[in-house]
Amino acid sequence: TLYNKYAADPATHVFFTTDPAVVKAVVPVYLCPSDPSTPGSADTSGRSQGSYIGCAGNEATTTGANLNGIFSSNSKTMMRDMQDGSSNTIMVSEIIIRGKTATTTQWGCPGCYGIGGAHGEMTFSTREVPNTPVPDQNYACKSTTWPNSPCVVNTGTKYNYARSYHVGGVHALLADGAVRFISSNIDRPTFQHLGDKRDGQVLGEF
């Protein structure tokens, strides 16, 4: 299986795994049917992509431990850590794949599973509402003008935002296992609180 081929050694970056099948594998269930993009990269490594990534909170997705979301570098979040309750905490959201382009660069692009997460590829921030016109900030952009997924280069602070080709919002997985359609018109502070697992804020309807 793909899992058995993966080098689980925490000191091993997935991009440098000894088996290229791991970084090239595209898992169909991880692709949103509404996204018309062709996953992967134009270079010979053929690094895989997917439509769903974890929530780092409402902070930058730059590599770092102890972010306020469920997922961050080397995070070990447990149910007890979700002080706001699992039904008030976002765990995973859709993003838009910037598909195959002429460039070989995709460091930081959301959903680039084959890179390994060193530049925030595996996580998104709830700093901005879903489908925001505010560009993602990536270490390198495969495309700065990809439809519905603008990007600017920033080698320091990095942000990926929840995006989709669905009209009006994105599908998100809450930590209690519920899948919700989150409107692009959601109150921005409410969305930010949904990303933070421990801010103690009482949320209204969303």
Backbone as JSON Lines, residues from 0, in Angstrom:
{"i":0,"aa":"T","n":[0.84,-1.19,0.0],"ca":[0.0,0.0,0.0],"c":[0.87,1.25,0.0]}
{"i":1,"aa":"L","n":[0.24,2.38,-0.31],"ca":[0.96,3.64,-0.31],"c":[1.5,3.95,1.08]}
{"i":2,"aa":"Y","n":[0.71,3.64,2.1],"ca":[1.14,3.9,3.48],"c":[2.41,3.12,3.81]}
{"i":3,"aa":"N","n":[2.48,1.89,3.37],"ca":[3.64,1.06,3.67],"c":[4.9,1.55,2.97]}
{"i":4,"aa":"K","n":[4.72,2.29,1.87],"ca":[5.87,2.82,1.15],"c":[6.39,4.12,1.74]}
{"i":5,"aa":"Y","n":[5.54,4.75,2.54],"ca":[5.91,6.04,3.11],"c":[6.95,5.88,4.21]}
{"i":6,"aa":"A","n":[7.98,6.72,4.19],"ca":[9.01,6.69,5.23],"c":[8.51,7.5,6.42]}
{"i":7,"aa":"A","n":[8.12,6.83,7.48],"ca":[7.51,7.49,8.62],"c":[8.51,8.1,9.59]}
{"i":8,"aa":"D","n":[9.78,7.96,9.31],"ca":[10.8,8.56,10.15],"c":[10.59,10.07,10.19]}
{"i":9,"aa":"P","n":[10.38,10.67,11.38],"ca":[10.1,12.11,11.43],"c":[11.25,12.97,10.93]}
{"i":10,"aa":"A","n":[12.44,12.39,10.85],"ca":[13.58,13.16,10.34],"c":[13.64,13.13,8.82]}
{"i":11,"aa":"T","n":[12.76,12.35,8.19],"ca":[12.77,12.22,6.73],"c":[11.71,13.1,6.11]}
{"i":12,"aa":"H","n":[12.13,14.05,5.31],"ca":[11.2,14.92,4.59],"c":[10.54,14.1,3.5]}
{"i":13,"aa":"V","n":[9.21,14.18,3.39],"ca":[8.5,13.34,2.42],"c":[9.0,13.57,0.99]}
{"i":14,"aa":"F","n":[9.44,14.8,0.7],"ca":[9.92,15.1,-0.64],"c":[11.17,14.29,-0.98]}
{"i":15,"aa":"F","n":[11.92,13.92,0.04],"ca":[13.17,13.2,-0.19],"c":[13.03,11.71,0.11]}
{"i":16,"aa":"T","n":[11.81,11.22,0.12],"ca":[11.6,9.8,0.38],"c":[12.31,8.96,-0.67]}
{"i":17,"aa":"T","n":[12.7,7.77,-0.29],"ca":[13.44,6.92,-1.22],"c":[12.55,6.33,-2.3]}
{"i":18,"aa":"D","n":[11.25,6.35,-2.11],"ca":[10.32,5.79,-3.09],"c":[9.53,6.92,-3.75]}
{"i":19,"aa":"P","n":[9.82,7.23,-5.01],"ca":[9.13,8.34,-5.69],"c":[7.64,8.12,-5.85]}
{"i":20,"aa":"A","n":[7.18,6.87,-5.7],"ca":[5.74,6.61,-5.83],"c":[4.95,7.36,-4.77]}
{"i":21,"aa":"V","n":[5.57,7.63,-3.64],"ca":[4.88,8.33,-2.56],"c":[4.57,9.77,-2.95]}
{"i":22,"aa":"V","n":[5.55,10.47,-3.5],"ca":[5.33,11.88,-3.83],"c":[4.55,12.05,-5.13]}
{"i":23,"aa":"K","n":[4.49,11.02,-5.96],"ca":[3.78,11.13,-7.23],"c":[2.33,10.67,-7.14]}
{"i":24,"aa":"A","n":[1.99,9.92,-6.11],"ca":[0.66,9.31,-6.05],"c":[-0.44,10.36,-5.9]}
{"i":25,"aa":"V","n":[-1.41,10.31,-6.79],"ca":[-2.61,11.14,-6.69],"c":[-3.74,10.26,-6.19]}
{"i":26,"aa":"V","n":[-4.31,10.6,-5.05],"ca":[-5.39,9.82,-4.44],"c":[-6.72,10.44,-4.85]}
{"i":27,"aa":"P","n":[-7.5,9.77,-5.7],"ca":[-8.72,10.38,-6.25],"c":[-9.69,10.91,-5.19]}
{"i":28,"aa":"V","n":[-9.82,10.23,-4.06],"ca":[-10.77,10.66,-3.04],"c":[-10.35,11.98,-2.41]}
{"i":29,"aa":"Y","n":[-9.1,12.37,-2.58],"ca":[-8.62,13.64,-2.05],"c":[-8.78,14.79,-3.04]}
{"i":30,"aa":"L","n":[-9.47,14.55,-4.14],"ca":[-9.69,15.58,-5.15],"c":[-11.16,15.97,-5.18]}
{"i":31,"aa":"C","n":[-11.45,17.26,-5.12],"ca":[-12.83,17.73,-5.21],"c":[-13.31,17.62,-6.65]}
{"i":32,"aa":"P","n":[-14.47,16.99,-6.88],"ca":[-14.97,16.84,-8.26],"c":[-15.24,18.16,-8.97]}
{"i":33,"aa":"S","n":[-15.43,19.24,-8.2],"ca":[-15.73,20.53,-8.82],"c":[-14.48,21.26,-9.29]}
{"i":34,"aa":"D","n":[-13.31,20.77,-8.93],"ca":[-12.06,21.43,-9.31],"c":[-11.59,20.87,-10.65]}
{"i":35,"aa":"P","n":[-11.55,21.71,-11.7],"ca":[-11.18,21.21,-13.03],"c":[-9.68,21.07,-13.25]}
{"i":36,"aa":"S","n":[-8.88,21.46,-12.29],"ca":[-7.43,21.46,-12.46],"c":[-6.87,20.05,-12.56]}
{"i":37,"aa":"T","n":[-5.77,19.92,-13.28],"ca":[-5.04,18.66,-13.34],"c":[-3.98,18.69,-12.25]}
{"i":38,"aa":"P","n":[-4.07,17.79,-11.26],"ca":[-3.12,17.85,-10.14],"c":[-1.73,17.45,-10.56]}
{"i":39,"aa":"G","n":[-0.74,17.97,-9.82],"ca":[0.64,17.61,-10.08],"c":[1.46,18.8,-10.51]}
{"i":40,"aa":"S","n":[2.69,18.54,-10.9],"ca":[3.57,19.59,-11.36],"c":[4.14,19.23,-12.71]}
{"i":41,"aa":"A","n":[4.7,20.22,-13.38],"ca":[5.19,20.0,-14.74],"c":[6.59,19.41,-14.76]}
{"i":42,"aa":"D","n":[7.23,19.32,-13.59],"ca":[8.59,18.8,-13.6],"c":[8.59,17.27,-13.53]}
{"i":43,"aa":"T","n":[9.75,16.69,-13.6],"ca":[9.85,15.23,-13.7],"c":[9.45,14.51,-12.42]}
{"i":44,"aa":"S","n":[9.45,15.22,-11.29],"ca":[9.1,14.55,-10.04],"c":[7.6,14.23,-9.97]}
{"i":45,"aa":"G","n":[6.79,15.03,-10.67],"ca":[5.35,14.78,-10.7],"c":[4.7,14.8,-9.34]}
{"i":46,"aa":"R","n":[5.08,15.73,-8.5],"ca":[4.58,15.77,-7.13],"c":[3.06,15.88,-7.08]}
{"i":47,"aa":"S","n":[2.46,15.13,-6.19],"ca":[1.0,15.05,-6.14],"c":[0.38,16.26,-5.44]}
{"i":48,"aa":"Q","n":[-0.93,16.41,-5.67],"ca":[-1.7,17.46,-5.02],"c":[-3.05,16.9,-4.59]}
{"i":49,"aa":"G","n":[-3.71,17.62,-3.71],"ca":[-5.05,17.26,-3.28],"c":[-5.83,18.5,-2.89]}
{"i":50,"aa":"S","n":[-7.15,18.34,-2.74],"ca":[-8.05,19.47,-2.52],"c":[-8.33,19.79,-1.06]}
{"i":51,"aa":"Y","n":[-7.79,19.0,-0.14],"ca":[-8.16,19.16,1.26],"c":[-6.91,19.25,2.14]}
{"i":52,"aa":"I","n":[-6.88,20.29,2.99],"ca":[-5.74,20.47,3.89],"c":[-6.22,20.84,5.29]}
{"i":53,"aa":"G","n":[-5.33,20.71,6.26],"ca":[-5.68,20.94,7.65],"c":[-5.66,22.41,8.03]}
{"i":54,"aa":"C","n":[-6.32,22.71,9.14],"ca":[-6.4,24.09,9.63],"c":[-5.3,24.36,10.64]}
{"i":55,"aa":"A","n":[-4.49,25.38,10.35],"ca":[-3.43,25.78,11.26],"c":[-3.91,26.81,12.27]}
{"i":56,"aa":"G","n":[-5.16,27.24,12.15],"ca":[-5.69,28.28,13.01],"c":[-5.89,29.56,12.22]}
{"i":57,"aa":"N","n":[-5.92,30.69,12.91],"ca":[-6.1,31.97,12.22],"c":[-4.79,32.73,12.09]}
{"i":58,"aa":"E","n":[-3.7,32.0,12.24],"ca":[-2.38,32.6,12.11],"c":[-1.76,32.21,10.77]}
{"i":59,"aa":"A","n":[-0.52,32.61,10.57],"ca":[0.19,32.24,9.35],"c":[0.43,30.74,9.33]}
{"i":60,"aa":"T","n":[0.51,30.17,8.13],"ca":[0.75,28.74,7.99],"c":[2.24,28.41,7.92]}
{"i":61,"aa":"T","n":[3.07,29.41,8.19],"ca":[4.51,29.19,8.21],"c":[4.85,28.07,9.18]}
{"i":62,"aa":"T","n":[5.83,27.26,8.81],"ca":[6.23,26.16,9.68],"c":[6.52,26.66,11.08]}
{"i":63,"aa":"G","n":[5.91,26.02,12.05],"ca":[6.13,26.39,13.45],"c":[5.19,25.62,14.33]}
{"i":64,"aa":"A","n":[5.63,25.3,15.52],"ca":[4.81,24.53,16.44],"c":[3.92,25.47,17.25]}
{"i":65,"aa":"N","n":[2.91,24.88,17.9],"ca":[2.05,25.59,18.83],"c":[1.22,26.7,18.19]}
{"i":66,"aa":"L","n":[0.79,26.5,16.95],"ca":[-0.17,27.42,16.37],"c":[-1.52,27.15,17.02]}
{"i":67,"aa":"N","n":[-2.48,28.07,16.84],"ca":[-3.74,27.91,17.59],"c":[-4.76,27.01,16.91]}
{"i":68,"aa":"G","n":[-4.42,26.47,15.74],"ca":[-5.31,25.52,15.09],"c":[-4.97,24.09,15.44]}
{"i":69,"aa":"I","n":[-5.7,23.16,14.85],"ca":[-5.47,21.75,15.16],"c":[-4.16,21.24,14.58]}
{"i":70,"aa":"F","n":[-3.8,21.74,13.38],"ca":[-2.6,21.23,12.71],"c":[-1.52,22.29,12.63]}
{"i":71,"aa":"S","n":[-0.31,21.92,13.01],"ca":[0.87,22.74,12.78],"c":[2.05,21.78,12.72]}
{"i":72,"aa":"S","n":[3.22,22.31,12.5],"ca":[4.39,21.44,12.34],"c":[4.59,20.58,13.59]}
{"i":73,"aa":"N","n":[4.61,19.26,13.38],"ca":[4.81,18.3,14.46],"c":[3.77,18.41,15.57]}
{"i":74,"aa":"S","n":[2.58,18.86,15.23],"ca":[1.53,19.01,16.24],"c":[1.02,17.65,16.71]}
{"i":75,"aa":"K","n":[0.54,17.62,17.93],"ca":[-0.04,16.41,18.52],"c":[-1.33,16.8,19.25]}
{"i":76,"aa":"T","n":[-2.25,17.4,18.53],"ca":[-3.49,17.88,19.14],"c":[-4.36,16.72,19.58]}
{"i":77,"aa":"M","n":[-4.85,16.8,20.8],"ca":[-5.78,15.81,21.34],"c":[-7.13,16.46,21.58]}
{"i":78,"aa":"M","n":[-8.15,15.63,21.8],"ca":[-9.49,16.16,22.01],"c":[-9.52,17.15,23.17]}
{"i":79,"aa":"R","n":[-8.76,16.88,24.21],"ca":[-8.76,17.76,25.38],"c":[-8.18,19.14,25.06]}
{"i":80,"aa":"D","n":[-7.42,19.22,23.97],"ca":[-6.82,20.49,23.59],"c":[-7.81,21.42,22.91]}
{"i":81,"aa":"M","n":[-8.94,20.87,22.46],"ca":[-9.96,21.68,21.78],"c":[-10.88,22.28,22.84]}
{"i":82,"aa":"Q","n":[-10.42,23.31,23.48],"ca":[-11.14,23.89,24.6],"c":[-12.44,24.56,24.19]}
{"i":83,"aa":"D","n":[-12.57,24.88,22.92],"ca":[-13.81,25.5,22.42],"c":[-14.85,24.46,22.04]}
{"i":84,"aa":"G","n":[-14.48,23.18,22.07],"ca":[-15.39,22.12,21.67],"c":[-15.16,21.72,20.23]}
{"i":85,"aa":"S","n":[-15.26,20.44,19.96],"ca":[-14.96,19.93,18.63],"c":[-15.96,20.42,17.58]}
{"i":86,"aa":"S","n":[-17.18,20.77,17.98],"ca":[-18.18,21.26,17.02],"c":[-17.97,22.73,16.68]}
{"i":87,"aa":"N","n":[-17.05,23.38,17.35],"ca":[-16.75,24.79,17.1],"c":[-15.33,24.98,16.58]}
{"i":88,"aa":"T","n":[-14.73,23.91,16.08],"ca":[-13.35,23.97,15.63],"c":[-13.21,23.33,14.25]}
{"i":89,"aa":"I","n":[-12.71,24.08,13.29],"ca":[-12.49,23.55,11.94],"c":[-11.21,22.71,11.91]}
{"i":90,"aa":"M","n":[-11.3,21.56,11.28],"ca":[-10.15,20.67,11.17],"c":[-9.58,20.66,9.75]}
{"i":91,"aa":"V","n":[-10.44,20.61,8.73],"ca":[-10.01,20.49,7.34],"c":[-10.92,21.34,6.46]}
{"i":92,"aa":"S","n":[-10.37,21.88,5.4],"ca":[-11.18,22.62,4.42],"c":[-10.71,22.33,3.0]}
{"i":93,"aa":"E","n":[-11.56,22.68,2.07],"ca":[-11.18,22.65,0.65],"c":[-10.22,23.78,0.34]}
{"i":94,"aa":"I","n":[-9.4,23.55,-0.65],"ca":[-8.6,24.62,-1.27],"c":[-8.67,24.4,-2.79]}
{"i":95,"aa":"I","n":[-8.24,25.36,-3.54],"ca":[-8.18,25.22,-5.0],"c":[-6.78,24.8,-5.4]}
{"i":96,"aa":"I","n":[-6.71,23.76,-6.2],"ca":[-5.43,23.29,-6.72],"c":[-4.97,24.2,-7.84]}
{"i":97,"aa":"R","n":[-3.76,24.7,-7.74],"ca":[-3.15,25.35,-8.9],"c":[-2.46,24.23,-9.67]}
{"i":98,"aa":"G","n":[-3.08,23.82,-10.75],"ca":[-2.68,22.6,-11.44],"c":[-1.39,22.73,-12.21]}
{"i":99,"aa":"K","n":[-1.17,21.79,-13.12],"ca":[0.08,21.73,-13.87],"c":[0.26,23.01,-14.69]}
{"i":100,"aa":"T","n":[1.43,23.59,-14.55],"ca":[1.78,24.8,-15.29],"c":[3.17,24.62,-15.88]}
{"i":101,"aa":"A","n":[3.64,25.64,-16.57],"ca":[4.96,25.56,-17.19],"c":[6.07,25.62,-16.15]}
{"i":102,"aa":"T","n":[5.75,26.14,-14.97],"ca":[6.78,26.26,-13.95],"c":[6.95,24.96,-13.19]}
{"i":103,"aa":"T","n":[8.14,24.74,-12.68],"ca":[8.39,23.56,-11.86],"c":[8.26,23.88,-10.37]}
{"i":104,"aa":"T","n":[8.03,25.15,-10.06],"ca":[8.04,25.59,-8.67],"c":[6.66,25.49,-8.05]}
{"i":105,"aa":"Q","n":[6.56,24.88,-6.87],"ca":[5.28,24.87,-6.18],"c":[5.46,24.9,-4.66]}
{"i":106,"aa":"W","n":[6.62,25.35,-4.2],"ca":[6.86,25.41,-2.77],"c":[5.83,26.33,-2.11]}
{"i":107,"aa":"G","n":[5.04,25.77,-1.2],"ca":[4.05,26.55,-0.47],"c":[2.66,26.53,-1.05]}
{"i":108,"aa":"C","n":[2.5,26.07,-2.3],"ca":[1.17,26.05,-2.9],"c":[0.26,25.1,-2.12]}
{"i":109,"aa":"P","n":[-0.98,25.53,-1.82],"ca":[-1.86,24.7,-1.0],"c":[-2.16,23.35,-1.63]}
{"i":110,"aa":"G","n":[-2.14,22.32,-0.81],"ca":[-2.49,20.99,-1.29],"c":[-1.39,20.26,-2.01]}
{"i":111,"aa":"C","n":[-0.17,20.8,-2.0],"ca":[0.95,20.11,-2.65],"c":[1.5,19.06,-1.69]}
{"i":112,"aa":"Y","n":[0.81,17.94,-1.61],"ca":[1.16,16.9,-0.65],"c":[2.58,16.39,-0.83]}
{"i":113,"aa":"G","n":[3.05,16.34,-2.06],"ca":[4.35,15.74,-2.34],"c":[5.53,16.58,-1.92]}
{"i":114,"aa":"I","n":[5.28,17.79,-1.44],"ca":[6.38,18.64,-0.98],"c":[6.75,18.3,0.46]}
{"i":115,"aa":"G","n":[5.75,18.1,1.31],"ca":[6.05,17.68,2.67],"c":[5.67,18.66,3.75]}
{"i":116,"aa":"G","n":[5.2,19.86,3.39],"ca":[4.68,20.77,4.4],"c":[5.65,21.78,4.95]}
{"i":117,"aa":"A","n":[6.88,21.79,4.47],"ca":[7.88,22.69,5.03],"c":[7.54,24.16,4.84]}
{"i":118,"aa":"H","n":[6.75,24.46,3.83],"ca":[6.39,25.85,3.54],"c":[4.89,26.09,3.66]}
{"i":119,"aa":"G","n":[4.21,25.27,4.45],"ca":[2.79,25.5,4.7],"c":[1.84,24.89,3.69]}
{"i":120,"aa":"E","n":[2.33,23.97,2.86],"ca":[1.48,23.39,1.81],"c":[0.3,22.6,2.36]}
{"i":121,"aa":"M","n":[0.45,22.07,3.56],"ca":[-0.54,21.15,4.11],"c":[-1.62,21.83,4.94]}
{"i":122,"aa":"T","n":[-1.5,23.15,5.16],"ca":[-2.42,23.82,6.06],"c":[-2.94,25.13,5.48]}
{"i":123,"aa":"F","n":[-4.08,25.57,6.04],"ca":[-4.66,26.86,5.65],"c":[-4.95,27.67,6.91]}
{"i":124,"aa":"S","n":[-5.19,28.95,6.71],"ca":[-5.49,29.86,7.81],"c":[-6.92,30.39,7.68]}
{"i":125,"aa":"T","n":[-7.59,30.59,8.82],"ca":[-8.92,31.21,8.81],"c":[-8.82,32.72,9.02]}
{"i":126,"aa":"R","n":[-7.67,33.28,8.77],"ca":[-7.48,34.73,8.9],"c":[-8.44,35.49,7.99]}
{"i":127,"aa":"E","n":[-8.68,34.94,6.79],"ca":[-9.62,35.54,5.85],"c":[-10.74,34.55,5.57]}
{"i":128,"aa":"V","n":[-11.91,35.06,5.18],"ca":[-13.09,34.21,4.93],"c":[-12.88,33.36,3.68]}
{"i":129,"aa":"P","n":[-13.68,32.31,3.52],"ca":[-13.55,31.46,2.33],"c":[-13.7,32.25,1.03]}
{"i":130,"aa":"N","n":[-12.91,31.88,0.05],"ca":[-12.93,32.49,-1.28],"c":[-12.63,33.98,-1.24]}
{"i":131,"aa":"T","n":[-11.81,34.37,-0.3],"ca":[-11.42,35.77,-0.18],"c":[-10.68,36.25,-1.42]}
{"i":132,"aa":"P","n":[-10.84,37.53,-1.8],"ca":[-10.02,38.07,-2.89],"c":[-8.59,38.35,-2.45]}
{"i":133,"aa":"V","n":[-8.33,38.28,-1.15],"ca":[-6.97,38.49,-0.65],"c":[-6.09,37.33,-1.12]}
{"i":134,"aa":"P","n":[-4.97,37.6,-1.76],"ca":[-4.14,36.51,-2.3],"c":[-3.51,35.66,-1.2]}
{"i":135,"aa":"D","n":[-3.32,34.37,-1.51],"ca":[-2.46,33.53,-0.67],"c":[-1.05,34.11,-0.72]}
{"i":136,"aa":"Q","n":[-0.29,33.86,0.33],"ca":[1.12,34.24,0.35],"c":[1.94,32.96,0.41]}
{"i":137,"aa":"N","n":[2.62,32.65,-0.67],"ca":[3.38,31.4,-0.77],"c":[4.86,31.67,-0.97]}
{"i":138,"aa":"Y","n":[5.68,30.71,-0.55],"ca":[7.12,30.81,-0.78],"c":[7.42,30.96,-2.26]}
{"i":139,"aa":"A","n":[6.66,30.25,-3.08],"ca":[6.75,30.38,-4.53],"c":[5.38,30.08,-5.11]}
{"i":140,"aa":"C","n":[4.97,30.81,-6.12],"ca":[3.65,30.62,-6.72],"c":[3.78,29.89,-8.06]}
{"i":141,"aa":"K","n":[3.06,28.79,-8.21],"ca":[3.01,28.15,-9.52],"c":[2.35,29.08,-10.52]}
{"i":142,"aa":"S","n":[1.39,29.86,-10.02],"ca":[0.7,30.85,-10.85],"c":[0.2,31.94,-9.91]}
{"i":143,"aa":"T","n":[0.4,33.19,-10.3],"ca":[-0.09,34.3,-9.47],"c":[-1.52,34.69,-9.83]}
{"i":144,"aa":"T","n":[-2.03,34.15,-10.93],"ca":[-3.36,34.56,-11.41],"c":[-4.26,33.36,-11.66]}
{"i":145,"aa":"W","n":[-4.05,32.28,-10.93],"ca":[-4.9,31.1,-11.12],"c":[-6.34,31.46,-10.8]}
{"i":146,"aa":"P","n":[-7.32,31.0,-11.6],"ca":[-8.72,31.38,-11.37],"c":[-9.18,31.11,-9.94]}
{"i":147,"aa":"N","n":[-9.71,32.15,-9.3],"ca":[-10.25,32.08,-7.94],"c":[-9.2,31.78,-6.87]}
{"i":148,"aa":"S","n":[-7.94,31.77,-7.24],"ca":[-6.88,31.43,-6.27],"c":[-5.64,32.29,-6.51]}
{"i":149,"aa":"P","n":[-5.76,33.61,-6.26],"ca":[-4.61,34.5,-6.47],"c":[-3.49,34.19,-5.49]}
{"i":150,"aa":"C","n":[-2.28,34.56,-5.87],"ca":[-1.11,34.23,-5.05],"c":[-0.05,35.32,-5.21]}
{"i":151,"aa":"V","n":[0.6,35.66,-4.12],"ca":[1.76,36.55,-4.16],"c":[2.91,35.84,-3.48]}
{"i":152,"aa":"V","n":[4.12,36.11,-3.93],"ca":[5.3,35.46,-3.36],"c":[5.68,36.15,-2.06]}
{"i":153,"aa":"N","n":[5.88,35.35,-1.03],"ca":[6.38,35.85,0.25],"c":[7.2,34.72,0.87]}
{"i":154,"aa":"T","n":[8.5,34.89,0.93],"ca":[9.35,33.82,1.45],"c":[9.42,33.82,2.97]}
{"i":155,"aa":"G","n":[8.74,34.78,3.6],"ca":[8.7,34.82,5.05],"c":[7.37,34.31,5.57]}
{"i":156,"aa":"T","n":[6.48,35.24,5.93],"ca":[5.16,34.87,6.44],"c":[4.3,34.32,5.32]}
{"i":157,"aa":"K","n":[3.66,33.19,5.57],"ca":[2.9,32.52,4.51],"c":[1.46,32.27,4.96]}
{"i":158,"aa":"Y","n":[0.53,32.42,4.02],"ca":[-0.89,32.16,4.27],"c":[-1.49,31.41,3.09]}
{"i":159,"aa":"N","n":[-2.25,30.37,3.37],"ca":[-3.16,29.76,2.4],"c":[-4.56,29.94,2.94]}
{"i":160,"aa":"Y","n":[-5.52,30.21,2.07],"ca":[-6.9,30.44,2.5],"c":[-7.85,29.4,1.92]}
{"i":161,"aa":"A","n":[-8.95,29.16,2.62],"ca":[-9.96,28.2,2.17],"c":[-10.6,28.71,0.88]}
{"i":162,"aa":"R","n":[-10.63,27.85,-0.15],"ca":[-11.18,28.25,-1.45],"c":[-11.82,27.04,-2.13]}
{"i":163,"aa":"S","n":[-12.75,27.32,-3.04],"ca":[-13.35,26.25,-3.83],"c":[-13.98,26.86,-5.08]}
{"i":164,"aa":"Y","n":[-14.41,25.97,-5.99],"ca":[-15.16,26.41,-7.16],"c":[-16.66,26.31,-6.92]}
{"i":165,"aa":"H","n":[-17.08,25.95,-5.72],"ca":[-18.5,25.95,-5.39],"c":[-18.99,27.39,-5.28]}
{"i":166,"aa":"V","n":[-20.22,27.62,-5.63],"ca":[-20.79,28.96,-5.53],"c":[-21.1,29.26,-4.07]}
{"i":167,"aa":"G","n":[-20.49,30.31,-3.54],"ca":[-20.9,30.81,-2.23],"c":[-20.18,30.3,-1.02]}
{"i":168,"aa":"G","n":[-19.18,29.42,-1.16],"ca":[-18.5,28.96,0.04],"c":[-17.63,27.74,-0.18]}
{"i":169,"aa":"V","n":[-17.29,27.08,0.92],"ca":[-16.45,25.88,0.87],"c":[-17.01,24.82,1.81]}
{"i":170,"aa":"H","n":[-16.67,23.57,1.54],"ca":[-16.98,22.5,2.48],"c":[-15.84,22.39,3.49]}
{"i":171,"aa":"A","n":[-16.22,22.27,4.75],"ca":[-15.22,22.15,5.81],"c":[-15.6,21.0,6.74]}
{"i":172,"aa":"L","n":[-14.59,20.33,7.25],"ca":[-14.79,19.25,8.22],"c":[-14.5,19.79,9.61]}
{"i":173,"aa":"L","n":[-15.5,19.71,10.5],"ca":[-15.29,20.11,11.88],"c":[-14.67,18.96,12.66]}
{"i":174,"aa":"A","n":[-14.13,19.27,13.81],"ca":[-13.42,18.26,14.59],"c":[-14.35,17.21,15.17]}
{"i":175,"aa":"D","n":[-15.66,17.46,15.17],"ca":[-16.61,16.44,15.65],"c":[-17.04,15.49,14.55]}
{"i":176,"aa":"G","n":[-16.47,15.66,13.34],"ca":[-16.79,14.79,12.22],"c":[-17.86,15.32,11.3]}
{"i":177,"aa":"A","n":[-18.47,16.44,11.65],"ca":[-19.52,17.03,10.81],"c":[-18.91,17.78,9.64]}
{"i":178,"aa":"V","n":[-19.53,17.64,8.47],"ca":[-19.12,18.41,7.29],"c":[-20.12,19.53,7.11]}
{"i":179,"aa":"R","n":[-19.62,20.75,7.06],"ca":[-20.48,21.93,6.93],"c":[-20.08,22.72,5.69]}
{"i":180,"aa":"F","n":[-21.08,23.35,5.06],"ca":[-20.78,24.28,3.97],"c":[-20.67,25.66,4.61]}
{"i":181,"aa":"I","n":[-19.48,26.23,4.58],"ca":[-19.21,27.52,5.2],"c":[-19.33,28.61,4.15]}
{"i":182,"aa":"S","n":[-20.23,29.54,4.38],"ca":[-20.49,30.61,3.42],"c":[-19.31,31.56,3.31]}
{"i":183,"aa":"S","n":[-19.11,32.07,2.11],"ca":[-18.09,33.1,1.9],"c":[-18.48,34.4,2.59]}
{"i":184,"aa":"N","n":[-19.75,34.5,2.97],"ca":[-20.24,35.71,3.65],"c":[-20.24,35.57,5.16]}
{"i":185,"aa":"I","n":[-19.61,34.52,5.68],"ca":[-19.54,34.34,7.12],"c":[-18.85,35.54,7.76]}
{"i":186,"aa":"D","n":[-19.29,35.9,8.95],"ca":[-18.65,36.97,9.7],"c":[-17.17,36.62,9.88]}
{"i":187,"aa":"R","n":[-16.29,37.54,9.51],"ca":[-14.85,37.24,9.53],"c":[-14.36,36.85,10.93]}
{"i":188,"aa":"P","n":[-14.71,37.6,11.99],"ca":[-14.27,37.16,13.32],"c":[-14.78,35.77,13.69]}
{"i":189,"aa":"T","n":[-16.0,35.42,13.26],"ca":[-16.53,34.09,13.55],"c":[-15.67,33.02,12.89]}
{"i":190,"aa":"F","n":[-15.3,33.25,11.63],"ca":[-14.46,32.29,10.92],"c":[-13.09,32.18,11.58]}
{"i":191,"aa":"Q","n":[-12.58,33.3,12.04],"ca":[-11.29,33.26,12.73],"c":[-11.38,32.45,14.02]}
{"i":192,"aa":"H","n":[-12.49,32.62,14.76],"ca":[-12.67,31.85,15.99],"c":[-12.82,30.36,15.7]}
{"i":193,"aa":"L","n":[-13.45,30.02,14.57],"ca":[-13.59,28.6,14.21],"c":[-12.23,27.94,13.99]}
{"i":194,"aa":"G","n":[-11.27,28.71,13.57],"ca":[-9.94,28.16,13.34],"c":[-9.12,27.99,14.6]}
{"i":195,"aa":"D","n":[-9.49,28.72,15.65],"ca":[-8.74,28.68,16.91],"c":[-9.38,27.67,17.84]}
{"i":196,"aa":"K","n":[-8.65,26.69,18.25],"ca":[-9.21,25.6,19.07],"c":[-9.33,25.94,20.55]}
{"i":197,"aa":"R","n":[-8.8,27.11,20.94],"ca":[-8.7,27.36,22.38],"c":[-8.91,28.83,22.77]}
{"i":198,"aa":"D","n":[-9.6,29.63,21.95],"ca":[-9.73,31.05,22.3],"c":[-10.88,31.34,23.26]}
{"i":199,"aa":"G","n":[-11.73,30.35,23.51],"ca":[-12.79,30.52,24.5],"c":[-13.95,31.38,24.07]}
{"i":200,"aa":"Q","n":[-14.05,31.69,22.78],"ca":[-15.13,32.55,22.3],"c":[-16.4,31.73,22.04]}
{"i":201,"aa":"V","n":[-17.54,32.32,22.41],"ca":[-18.83,31.69,22.16],"c":[-19.27,32.07,20.75]}
{"i":202,"aa":"L","n":[-19.54,31.06,19.92],"ca":[-19.91,31.32,18.53],"c":[-21.42,31.28,18.36]}
{"i":203,"aa":"G","n":[-21.91,32.13,17.48],"ca":[-23.32,32.09,17.12],"c":[-23.51,31.13,15.95]}
{"i":204,"aa":"E","n":[-24.6,31.32,15.22],"ca":[-24.86,30.48,14.06],"c":[-23.86,30.79,12.95]}
{"i":205,"aa":"F","n":[-23.49,29.76,12.22],"ca":[-22.6,29.97,11.08],"c":[-22.91,28.93,10.01]}
